[in-house]
Amino acid sequence: MRSLHDGRRPVPSARRGHRGVTRGLALDLGSSRTRVWVPGHGVLADTDVRDGPGTEPGHGSPVRRGRIVDPESCGRLLGRIADTALGTDRTGSMIVVSHPVLAGARHRAEAAELIAALGPTTVIALDSARAAAACAGPRTGGPLLVVDIGAGLTEATLLVDGQVRDARQAETGLDDLDPSQPPTAVVRTVLDMVMEMWKQDRHGAVLGALRKGPLLAGGGAARPDITNRIAVRLGVPVRLADDPATAVVRGAGLVLSSILRQAGAAPALTGRAG
């Protein structure tokens, strides 16, 4: 299990005032699926990348447990996505790419290199916890606990006033579960991470976030057998992101749309990204 205290910090999110940007896409490059969000279209693609287009037959996903393991296949996949969503000329385009909060330096560097090779004018990296929080809609200030349960990774992140205060990551996810058995491994992983964060919290932020109710995202949040067990074991109600499997890419899409609006290039969106 990895924690924010390992010294790995999330990549800063968007800067304001991007010039010359008129269009773009948001990208969630996961272990089992790659999701793409485009202004005016919503979720344009939700592709199973295990033995899918852009990957070598039999090699599976180019991303596994938050790491790019096959850069060549990943580059081909991203190229197909960019051609479909942006066309061959990417001038004036922006790509907002999400990454696990505790993504390693190698993954971040390889993702940045592959996306830069696509030729967008601007690339912004956004951690998945803040993306999911953006998708969930505005909240009053204070702490928020985001639990993202994916195919190959589970992360628990404490946000305080929109900034990452603490985070935990475990290489346990939905792909590790036996369909014939209860999802004990994932539930236990979430509980362990939250309890570790609570023990190390000196300011009461974790307790405050638990009282509000953790925000659950990722494919695991779409499974009542997981979410109900987490709520019972924590002893607090949980809040589910709408369509939790796409919450991260839709949140990244909201960040993208906000920047495009500031640049005067996109109409205002109402409500949440669809």
C-alpha positions in Angstrom: 0.0 0.0 0.0 1.3 3.4 -0.9 0.6 6.7 0.8 1.1 10.4 0.1 3.7 10.3 2.8 5.9 8.2 0.4 6.9 11.6 -1.0 5.0 11.2 -4.3 2.9 14.3 -4.8 0.1 14.7 -7.3 0.7 16.7 -10.5 -0.7 20.3 -10.1 -4.0 20.9 -11.9 -4.9 23.5 -14.5 -3.4 27.0 -14.8 -5.7 29.8 -15.8 -5.3 32.0 -18.8 -4.6 29.5 -21.6 -4.4 31.4 -24.9 -5.2 30.1 -28.3 -7.2 27.1 -27.0 -10.5 26.6 -28.8 -11.3 22.9 -28.3 -10.1 19.8 -26.6 -10.9 16.5 -24.9 -10.7 14.9 -21.5 -9.1 11.5 -21.0 -9.2 8.8 -18.4 -6.7 6.2 -19.3 -7.5 3.2 -17.0 -6.4 -0.4 -16.6 -9.5 -1.9 -18.1 -11.2 1.0 -20.0 -10.2 4.2 -21.7 -12.8 7.0 -21.5 -12.9 10.1 -23.5 -15.1 13.2 -23.0 -15.5 15.9 -25.6 -17.4 19.2 -25.1 -20.8 19.1 -26.8 -20.7 15.3 -27.0 -20.2 14.2 -23.4 -18.6 10.7 -23.1 -17.5 10.2 -26.7 -15.8 6.8 -26.1 -15.8 4.2 -23.3 -13.6 1.5 -24.7 -12.4 -1.8 -23.2 -8.7 -1.7 -23.8 -7.9 -5.2 -22.9 -7.2 -6.8 -26.3 -9.0 -3.9 -27.9 -8.2 -1.5 -30.7 -4.7 -0.1 -30.5 -3.3 -2.9 -28.4 -1.3 -5.9 -29.6 -3.5 -9.1 -29.6 -3.1 -11.1 -26.5 -1.1 -8.4 -24.7 -4.0 -6.9 -22.8 -4.2 -3.3 -21.6 -1.3 -1.0 -22.1 -2.0 0.4 -18.6 -2.0 -1.9 -15.6 -2.5 -0.8 -12.0 -1.8 2.8 -12.7 1.3 2.2 -14.8 1.9 2.4 -18.5 3.4 -1.0 -19.3 3.3 -0.9 -23.1 4.0 2.7 -24.4 3.9 1.7 -28.1 0.3 0.3 -27.8 -0.7 3.2 -25.6 0.6 5.6 -28.1 -1.4 4.0 -30.9 -4.5 4.0 -28.8 -4.1 7.7 -27.9 -3.5 8.4 -31.6 -6.8 6.8 -32.6 -8.6 8.8 -29.9 -7.1 12.1 -31.0 -7.8 11.5 -34.6 -11.4 10.7 -33.9 -12.0 13.5 -31.4 -9.8 16.3 -32.7 -8.9 15.5 -36.2 -5.4 15.4 -37.6 -4.6 19.1 -37.0 -4.5 19.6 -33.2 -3.6 23.3 -33.3 -5.5 25.2 -30.6 -6.5 22.0 -28.7 -6.2 21.0 -25.1 -6.1 17.6 -23.5 -6.9 17.2 -19.9 -5.7 13.8 -18.7 -6.5 12.3 -15.3 -4.1 10.1 -13.4 -4.2 8.3 -10.0 -3.5 10.6 -7.1 -0.4 8.5 -6.3 0.7 7.8 -9.9 4.4 7.2 -10.0 6.8 9.6 -11.6 7.5 7.1 -14.5 3.8 6.8 -15.3 3.3 10.6 -15.3 6.4 11.2 -17.4 5.4 8.5 -20.0 1.8 9.8 -20.1 3.0 13.3 -20.6 5.4 12.3 -23.4 2.8 10.2 -25.2 0.1 12.9 -25.1 2.6 15.7 -26.0 3.4 13.6 -29.1 -0.2 14.0 -30.2 0.4 17.7 -30.9 -2.0 19.5 -28.7 -1.3 23.1 -27.8 -1.8 22.4 -24.1 -1.8 19.4 -21.8 -3.1 19.5 -18.2 -2.8 16.7 -15.7 -5.5 16.3 -13.1 -5.6 13.8 -10.3 -8.6 11.5 -10.3 -9.8 12.5 -6.8 -10.2 16.1 -7.7 -11.8 15.1 -11.0 -14.4 13.0 -9.3 -15.1 15.7 -6.8 -15.6 18.2 -9.6 -18.1 15.8 -11.2 -20.0 15.4 -8.0 -20.9 19.0 -8.0 -20.2 22.0 -5.7 -20.0 21.4 -1.9 -19.4 23.6 1.0 -15.7 24.0 2.0 -14.0 21.6 4.3 -12.8 18.0 4.0 -14.0 15.5 1.5 -13.0 11.8 1.4 -12.9 10.4 -2.2 -12.7 6.6 -2.6 -12.0 5.5 -6.2 -12.4 1.8 -6.8 -11.1 0.8 -10.2 -10.2 -2.4 -12.0 -6.7 -2.6 -10.8 -6.3 0.1 -8.2 -8.2 1.4 -5.2 -7.4 4.9 -3.8 -8.7 6.9 -0.8 -7.9 10.6 -0.9 -8.6 13.3 1.6 -9.3 16.6 0.0 -9.4 19.8 2.2 -10.8 22.9 0.4 -10.1 21.2 -2.9 -6.5 20.3 -2.2 -5.0 16.8 -1.6 -4.2 16.5 2.1 -3.5 12.8 2.3 -3.9 9.7 0.1 -3.6 6.0 0.1 -3.3 3.5 -2.8 -3.5 -0.2 -3.0 -3.0 -2.5 -6.0 -6.3 -4.2 -5.4 -9.4 -3.7 -7.6 -12.3 -5.3 -9.2 -10.2 -7.5 -11.4 -8.9 -9.3 -8.3 -12.3 -10.4 -7.1 -13.8 -13.8 -7.5 -17.3 -13.3 -9.0 -18.5 -16.3 -6.9 -17.3 -14.8 -3.6 -18.2 -11.6 -1.6 -16.0 -8.6 -2.5 -14.1 -8.9 0.8 -10.7 -7.9 -0.5 -11.8 -4.5 -1.9 -13.9 -3.7 1.1 -11.1 -4.5 3.5 -8.7 -2.5 1.4 -10.9 0.6 1.6 -11.4 0.2 5.4 -7.6 -0.2 6.0 -6.8 2.9 4.0 -9.4 5.0 5.7 -8.3 3.8 9.2 -4.7 4.5 8.4 -5.5 8.0 7.3 -7.7 8.5 10.4 -4.8 7.4 12.7 -2.4 9.8 11.2 -4.8 12.8 11.1 -4.0 15.4 13.7 -6.6 18.0 12.7 -9.9 16.0 12.6 -10.3 16.3 8.8 -10.9 12.6 8.2 -13.6 12.5 10.9 -15.2 15.6 9.4 -15.1 14.0 6.0 -16.6 10.7 7.3 -19.5 12.6 9.0 -20.3 14.2 5.6 -20.1 10.8 3.9 -17.3 9.6 1.6 -17.7 10.1 -2.1 -17.4 6.7 -3.9 -16.3 6.7 -7.6 -15.0 4.1 -10.1 -16.5 0.9 -11.3 -16.7 -0.5 -7.7 -19.0 2.3 -6.7 -21.6 0.9 -9.1 -21.8 -2.3 -7.1 -24.1 -2.3 -4.2 -22.5 -5.4 -2.7 -19.3 -3.2 -2.3 -20.9 0.1 -1.4 -23.3 -1.3 1.2 -20.5 -3.2 2.9 -18.3 -0.1 3.1 -21.2 2.0 4.5 -21.9 -0.6 7.2 -18.3 -1.2 8.2 -17.5 2.5 8.4 -20.8 3.2 10.1 -21.6 6.2 7.9 -23.7 6.8 4.8 -21.8 7.0 1.6 -22.4 9.2 -1.4 -22.2 7.7 -4.9 -21.1 9.8 -7.9 -23.6 9.7 -10.7 -22.5 7.1 -13.2 -19.5 6.4 -11.0 -17.5 4.6 -13.6 -17.3 7.7 -15.8 -17.1 10.2 -12.9 -13.4 10.9 -13.3 -13.5 11.6 -17.1 -16.6 13.7 -16.7 -15.0 15.7 -13.9 -11.9 16.3 -16.1 -14.4 17.3 -18.8 -15.8 20.0 -16.5 -12.3 21.3 -15.9 -11.7 21.4 -19.6 -15.0 23.2 -20.3 -14.3 25.8 -17.6 -11.0 26.6 -19.2 -12.5 26.8 -22.7 -15.2 29.2 -21.4 -12.6 31.4 -19.9 -11.0 31.5 -23.3 -14.4 32.4 -24.9 -14.3 29.2 -27.0 -17.1 27.2 -25.6 -20.7 27.8 -24.4 -21.4 27.5 -20.7 -22.5 24.1 -19.4 -25.4 23.8 -17.0 -25.3 21.2 -14.3 -22.9 18.2 -14.4 -21.0 16.9 -17.3 -23.1 14.3 -19.2 
